[in-house]
Every structure is written in structure tokens, then in C-alpha cells.
Amino acid sequence: MIASKMEGLVKKSSVIRAMFEEGKRLEKEIGKENVFDFSLGNPSVNPPSEVKEALIDTINNEDENFLHGYMNNCGYEDVRSYIANSLNKRFDTSFNENNIIMTVGAAGGLNVILKTLINPGEEVIVFAPFFGEYSNYINNYDGVQVVVEPNMETFQPNLEEFEKKITSNTKAVIINTPNNPTGVIYSEETIIKLAEILDKKSKEYGKVIYLISDEPYRELVYTDDKVPYVTKYYKDTVVGYSYSKSLSLPGERIGYLVIPSEMTCYKDVFDAAGVANRILGFVNAPSIMQRAIIKCLDAKVDVEIYNKNRIYLYENLTRIGYECVEPKGAFYLFVKAPQGDDVVFANEAKKHGILIVPGSSFGCQGYCRLAYCVDYEKIVNSMSGFEKVFKRFV
């Protein structure tokens, strides 16, 4: 028998992945050209050429024993230094190698920092809608997830409710901007107010409340909106980052954590995170990817490909009559179910070969997520199906 805790997790296995597998089944049944899969946030834009060149150069020119050998739990010192300097140049910060921990993607990083910080029974606040795996990550360490209900008009964090839900048992808060699933960028005003609330509550309860900023979509921004670098607003912030989206490398599982020196109990947190990186089984991030990444820190994917998809999808869905907040980052659009039931809406869409993910998977019923990291032609060809679905409910 498997562990009882795992039995529950298996039953609640990712709806997104299940929808992705359903897409494969439908392709065999009705033909690939008739399936419009908006379920999975898998980048459709090729990695920049610098990545391939960096990988080839790394394999051909670095000492093999060094390249494939053991390293510090936190990652290669020079890699961490390069990343720190890159962040300093871009965001006017003052990090060094001892503020960076290389991780197995953003998911690995989040698990490392939650393992580091959370005692059983302590509360972690998340803002709906949120990436559904946060629930599992928090549960991994027997933490208690506390959900702040969404602001349905803007999908900026509901700060009034947030302040009420902070208790003496709150240990951490997770934010995600640009946001999955809405594509909304949390404004500087939002971040400033959130930081003020955390400062106030930390003093009120005489304890540190950590802010964890999950940022795999930071580089995917299509407007003039800025994504605030959160460590500059709240000192007890940990930033989790991944190159999965910014360089289209989701399968390579390479990312990092930023733990600022200004953080309360910085050394304890940094040292513990290094140990957590090891005992969780990651040990350290993949060596070849670490060595390659430092050679393409300034490389970028062609976000205009996603932007073209974003504009067409948003303009045409709203033309049909759908309601949604215009996404300004990431590659998701969060659309309101015409009849109010996200599961019914998703099931009806599936009848027309359209695969979307119910918003209840993100803690927000009544909406569905569309991942527009797909071929432009797929989006264009899906519109007749979206029109039929809409007419079904109005």
C-alpha cells in the first residue's frame, strides 16, 4: 500500500496534466487539426540560439571531471556570482553569490524554501487565483494553506481581506506576478501596500512573516507595465525564478532562489535552504545547465510571438461576448464562464475540441484558463468553436 497522504494526492492529481492527456486522446479520435489545446503552459516559442551555442560550448570546452562532478549544494560559486551581478545590473540590487541558490526549476525552489521555513501547522497565505500546485507544496511540509479570495474586477490581490487573514500563526505569503492563471501584473502600488501590511503585522505579532515571490514569467511582459523587484520593497522576501519560460527550457528544470542579506536571520535561512536543497533529493541543480546558463543570461525569447497570440485571442473572445481581464504578462488568459460554472463550460468546450482548464483548479470558480502558448493558426481556427460554445449559454 502507498502512503495514505499520497492516496489523497493521487486522487487530486493535476487537472491541467489530465486535460493535456485528454488532448492526446482526442487527437487520435477526431484528428490533430480538430483539437485546440489551451491546457498546458508549455512554451511554443523556440529557445534563443544562444542557448544551443552555450550548451555546445559547455560540453566541448569545459573540463569533463569538473563539468560532471560534485559541487556546492547551492550550485557553482561563479554561476551564482554571474546571476547576482546580472540581477544587480537590471534591478539596482546588491546581491552576491551568497544570496543565490541554484535550484531544480521554480518548483524545486519553492519546495526548498517551504521546507526551510515551514513548521507543521503553520499558515501560508496564497492569493486566488493561484497556481494549483502551491497547495501540494505547502501540504508537503504539513503547512496550512490560507486562501485570500480574488478581486474579480482587476485580479490584483485583495489586500483588505489579506490583512484580516494574517494571524499569529502566519509564516509565509506566496505571490506570483505576472500571474498564472490571469496574466495580470501586480502593480507597484499593490506591492507597496502589501509590504506595509506585512511590516505592520510582523511588528504586531513580534515575528517574521516571509514573502515568497514566484517569478517564472517575469520576462514575459507585453506592455509598458513594470514588474516590481520585490526584495526592494520588503526585506524578508525570497524570490524564486526559473528559466523555463524566459528561455523556453521547461524540461531542463533550471532556476534559482534569491535570499537577500538584509533578511532577518539571513544566514540561518540561507544555510538551511542549502541543506534542504540536498535532503529533498535535488542535491543541486543540473551541472551542464548551470554552466550553460551563465553564457546566455542576456538572451531572450521572441515574446512578440506570444503577444500576437494574446492580442488576437483577447480581441476575438471579447468580440464574441466573453468577459476577461486583459492579460499583460505570462501567456494565459482567464475567461469568465458564460453561464457561471467553469466545469460545465470546460466540458462544453471539449465537445468542440477546445481544451481549457476550469478556474476551480486555481481556487477561482466561474472562470477558465487558456494557455495561448500555441500556434497562431490554432487560435484562429478555434474561434468558430468558441462562438458555438458561447451561443450554447446565451
Salt bridges, closest charged atoms under 4 A:
GLU21 OE2 - LYS24 NZ 3.79
GLU22 OE2 - ARG25 NH2 2.59
GLU22 OE2 - LYS350 NZ 3.86
GLU29 OE1 - ARG25 NH1 2.54
ASP57 OD2 - LYS295 NZ 3.00
GLU62 OE1 - ARG291 NE 3.12
GLU62 OE2 - LYS295 NZ 3.27
ASP78 OD1 - ARG291 NH1 2.79
GLU122 OE1 - LYS171 NZ 3.21
ASP142 OD1 - LYS5 NZ 3.02
GLU160 OE2 - LYS164 NZ 3.88
GLU161 OE2 - LYS165 NZ 2.81
GLU163 OE2 - LYS200 NZ 2.39
GLU189 OE2 - LYS193 NZ 3.05
GLU204 OE1 - LYS201 NZ 3.28
GLU215 OE1 - ARG218 NE 2.72
GLU219 OE2 - ARG90 NH2 2.41
ASP225 OD2 - LYS328 NZ 3.80
ASP271 OD2 - LYS267 NZ 2.70
GLU326 OE2 - ARG310 NH1 3.28
GLU348 OE1 - LYS351 NZ 3.26
GLU348 OE2 - HIS352 NE2 3.77
GLU348 OE1 - ARG392 NE 3.85
GLU387 OE2 - ARG319 NH2 3.57
